[in-house]
Amino acid sequence: MQKAPPTPKGFRDILPDTAKKRREVINIIAGVLQEAGFVPLETPTIEFAETLTGKYGEEEKLIYKFKDRGDRSLALRYDLTVPLARFIANNQNLLKPSFSRYQIGQVFRGENPQHGRYREFTQFDFDTVGSNNFEDDAKIIATAINCIRKVGLKEATLLINDRANFAETPVEVIRAVDKLHKIGEEQVKEELKSQNMAHDDIENHLFKIKNSKPTENLLKIFELLESKHSLKTDVDFTFDPTLARGLDYYTGAIFEMKPSKDPAALTIGSGGRYDNLIGMFVYPDKGGGQKQIPAVGFSFGIDRLIETLSGSILDHGYLCT
């Protein structure tokens, strides 16, 4: 018999043991980021709905929207990246010439709850804004790998691709391929067939994607990862031509962190370069031009990370510090 009101579907209480593990992991990651020169930042949980809409493609339907007593359209933040873009557009004086921040916060998505997915969850983001230098892409990647090694996942690997590899690919193909490791190639084909795409077109798109090579930009980033950060390809990171990242705001290098060498494993972190997003919030200058502010970042999903660690490390009492 139920003794008290339940939590809404997709929302949950976090018990003391798990809360303690979360705090340990967050503190370790924060320590790595501070040593790397990132500073803390906090933004509101609620934004104007128009701030969030038009940034997430088909995922926009998952945003929690509501009206306040003044009939203003508000929304719970979907991620920490768009609020950062809004913040930077209003605080460009912080770009000297770049600004590196980290943030921990709750985000909300009205999706179907399942293993490793909740409607409220915790993200831990870090980004560098104001630089289009490949060294900052490499630093973000290296810092993400350093963080995951510090919390004890020695077999984790980062999958990397470049959105430029999809420059001539229809958006419906990109969104379907983004699910390839999760649902398999045959299901991807079925999804595209259901959208009335011809069989030969599907086969041609998939062949081209699977046989893509690292772009010149990625080769520069890989060289920096190996020479400057002492990371190893196919050990710490690997090129994955099928990695697509579904969010529309990515423009360059994209990446996903897997807890093992299995690309089908649940993603525990992701990110990429998004050079056009912040400019969407910057008013045109007197000449009518819109200022573009480049950025690159990474986000850990703390809930998934804790679930992964609880099955392999934390419950054995030797969390690395």
VENVENBEL-V463173 format. One record per backbone hydrogen bond with DSSP energy under -0.5 kcal/mol. NH is the residue of the N-H (numbers start at 1). CO is the residue of the C=O. E is the energy in kcal/mol with one decimal. If there is no record, write none. Layout:
nh=[NH:NH]
co=[CO:CO]
e=[E:E]
This chain:
nh=[11:15:19:20:21:22:23:24:25:26:27:28:29:30:31:32:33:34:35:36:37:38:39:41:47:49:51:52:52:53:55:59:60:61:62:63:65:66:68:71:74:74:75:76:77:84:85:86:87:88:89:90:91:91:94:95:96:96:99:101:101:102:103:105:107:108:109:110:111:113:114:117:119:120:121:123:124:125:126:127:128:129:130:136:137:138:139:140:141:142:143:144:145:146:147:148:149:150:151:152:153:154:156:157:157:158:159:159:160:161:163:165:166:167:169:173:174:175:176:177:178:179:180:182:183:184:184:188:189:190:191:192:193:194:195:196:197:202:203:204:205:206:207:208:209:210:211:212:219:220:221:222:223:224:225:226:227:228:229:231:234:235:235:236:237:238:240:243:249:250:251:252:254:255:256:257:258:258:259:263:265:268:269:270:271:272:273:274:280:280:281:282:283:285:288:294:296:297:298:299:300:301:302:302:303:305:306:307:308:309:310:311:312:313:314:315:316:317:318]
co=[8:13:15:16:17:18:19:20:21:22:23:24:25:26:27:28:29:30:31:32:34:33:100:102:75:73:48:48:49:49:52:56:57:58:59:60:63:74:72:68:66:72:47:64:45:80:81:82:83:84:85:86:87:88:91:92:94:98:129:99:127:39:125:123:121:77:119:62:109:111:117:114:10:10:107:105:300:103:298:101:296:99:294:133:133:134:135:136:137:138:139:140:141:142:143:144:145:146:147:149:148:152:153:258:260:236:157:256:238:254:252:162:163:164:166:170:170:171:172:173:174:176:177:179:179:179:180:184:185:186:187:188:189:190:192:193:192:198:199:200:201:202:203:204:205:206:207:209:215:216:217:218:219:220:221:222:223:224:224:225:237:232:237:232:232:158:160:240:55:247:273:273:161:271:159:269:157:256:266:261:262:257:257:299:255:297:253:295:276:277:278:279:281:289:285:292:128:272:126:270:124:268:122:300:122:301:302:303:304:305:306:307:309:309:309:309:313:314:313]
e=[-2.2:-0.6:-2.9:-2.5:-1.8:-2.7:-2.1:-2.2:-2.4:-2.8:-2.4:-2.0:-2.5:-2.7:-2.0:-1.9:-2.4:-2.5:-1.9:-1.4:-1.3:-2.6:-2.1:-1.6:-2.6:-2.1:-1.5:-0.9:-0.8:-2.3:-0.9:-1.6:-1.8:-1.0:-2.4:-1.8:-0.7:-2.4:-1.8:-2.2:-3.1:-0.6:-2.5:-2.0:-2.7:-1.2:-2.3:-2.4:-2.3:-2.9:-2.2:-1.1:-0.7:-1.0:-1.9:-1.6:-1.1:-1.2:-2.3:-0.5:-1.9:-2.4:-2.3:-2.2:-2.7:-2.5:-2.0:-3.4:-2.0:-0.6:-1.2:-2.8:-2.0:-1.2:-2.1:-2.7:-2.2:-2.7:-2.4:-2.2:-2.8:-3.0:-3.5:-1.6:-1.0:-2.5:-2.1:-2.3:-2.4:-3.0:-2.7:-2.3:-2.2:-2.5:-2.6:-2.1:-2.1:-2.1:-1.6:-1.0:-2.0:-1.5:-0.8:-2.1:-0.5:-1.9:-0.6:-3.2:-2.4:-2.4:-2.9:-2.3:-2.0:-1.7:-2.0:-0.9:-2.0:-2.4:-1.5:-3.1:-1.8:-1.7:-2.2:-0.7:-2.8:-0.5:-2.3:-1.7:-2.4:-2.2:-2.4:-2.1:-2.5:-2.1:-0.8:-2.1:-1.8:-2.3:-2.5:-2.5:-2.5:-2.5:-2.4:-2.4:-2.4:-2.7:-1.4:-1.6:-2.4:-1.8:-2.0:-3.2:-2.1:-1.9:-2.4:-2.0:-2.9:-2.2:-1.3:-2.6:-3.8:-1.5:-0.6:-2.8:-1.3:-2.5:-2.6:-1.6:-0.5:-1.0:-3.1:-1.3:-2.8:-2.4:-2.0:-3.6:-2.9:-0.5:-0.6:-0.7:-1.7:-2.4:-0.8:-2.3:-2.3:-1.9:-2.7:-2.4:-0.7:-1.4:-2.1:-0.8:-0.6:-3.0:-2.3:-0.5:-1.9:-2.1:-2.5:-3.0:-2.7:-2.0:-1.8:-1.0:-0.6:-2.6:-2.6:-2.1:-2.4:-2.6:-2.8:-1.0:-1.2:-3.6:-1.3:-0.6:-1.9:-1.6:-1.0]
